[in-house]
């Protein structure tokens, strides 16, 4: 299969999945206690009788179930995610405004966790059984057990409140009026703590996986051959072992994408990062279901996109897969 | 097997830690004279500053140590029950898919894949928000997002076990297919399921605490995540209010992970350590 057919088949699958999630959303709205129109309007108190009547009409709540479902799915397909009465704006617009911040945060965290995780994993496997290996594996185990939001809070406390090194709040300095490079630098400074804390947990996961995978590959025959050729330890690790050991790590990283997006809700909440996760948190207290479900749908779409990208990367890293499939 | 498990230092540390947490959870009413909701002193009392209130008081003057002890109950209960429910969904589904194959397998795996694609924490948030936060809805939401890996594991195990000779022997002996699955195949898949379950309890505790941190906890149950969420806004003046519950979560989750790894090494000594990162 060529890359193009792979992408096309993946895109079709993604479409079906998103359709299924839209149906799931619809069912959830109807399963919620109370009148769906009132539920949709949220508990913001902003919804009056007239608005609720409009909602009833728009979703055809007096019509049979399948007509309602069709209307709902149809509007989702045209990227109409409904209206947020609490925020006073269409949900799609709210999400579009906030999506870039979330993409920046999750992608940065993803790259950091993957690069550091693989680097530490390789380092640990090279010193297997020694004190530094035990230290790294113990740290990984600890990060693995640490709640994301708590790590974020503690990072704010130490690096922002106590040491004053980095900003622990927001996306950029409000009212500083930075432009161009200065603005980019300012945003980068705000990005450090959220991206590091979001990446920490996943770094631990990738480190353990890399270490295990490196140790396993280093038992194989071709490594013995490389040793017999007289290659140095680091050269064998880099050119022979790592290249083969990295594949399961990439697979795992793709599977973990969903957790990364979910974790963004917590990180953005702690750091007041203006992304869709924060939007979801703000909507929870008001039970603004339109927004909650909209964010849910978009984050699922992000995960699917992540998966497709890792799949393509995987094929590029290991050409054998393309030939086989 | 017990010998291998008990010689694993990490696993034994895990057992000791977990027993301590369980003990505190069980005997919370005996250790603390007041409930976690009672005002006992002035608010924002710093830790170690007054006898009887070792960890200080929170924003409403409630005993932090007592809150921690009662929070352990919620964490352990939700962790355990949601894992059991996830097993009740995942094991039958995976077993049927792996044993019967063909369209049963195809259907079950599509269904599982769908749930694996959905970001699980986001789905848990949506479920709890829509069905109102109660211990029951939180437990079920966590179970709903945690079962897919179980189904995949059980499917893979059943597929490999059903090809063994003793299964052919059972068929020749005239056993019916469901009976073979229940009495011959499934018992041979128990040990990886136990390992996975112990790690799932840890993940479930993290999920529960994350939900209650966001304000989606049962309002009638004191939990660690709620404590951190409530103390978040006062972190500058009262860091200990967020610090101690976090430590409690780390200890409990770490203990369960250590036990899970110990069980894995003890039950599946022939397997390498890969694939469970």
Interface residues (C-beta under 8 A of the other chain):
Chain A: X17 X20 X21 X28 X29 X31 X32 X33 X141 X142 X144 X145 X146 X147 X148 X149 X150 X153 X154 X156 X157 X161 X205 X206 X208 X209 X212 X213 X216 X248 X252 X255 X258 X259 X261 X262 X263 X265 X266 X269 X270 X280 X281 X284 X285 X287 X289 X292 X293 X295 X296 X299 X300 X302 X303 X304 X307
Chain B: X114 X116 X117 X118 X119 X120 X121 X122 X123 X125 X126 X127 X129 X130 X131 X132 X202 X206 X209 X210 X213 X214 X215 X216 X225 X228 X232 X235 X236 X239 X242 X243 X245 X246 X249 X250 X253 X254 X257 X258 X272 X273 X274 X275 X277
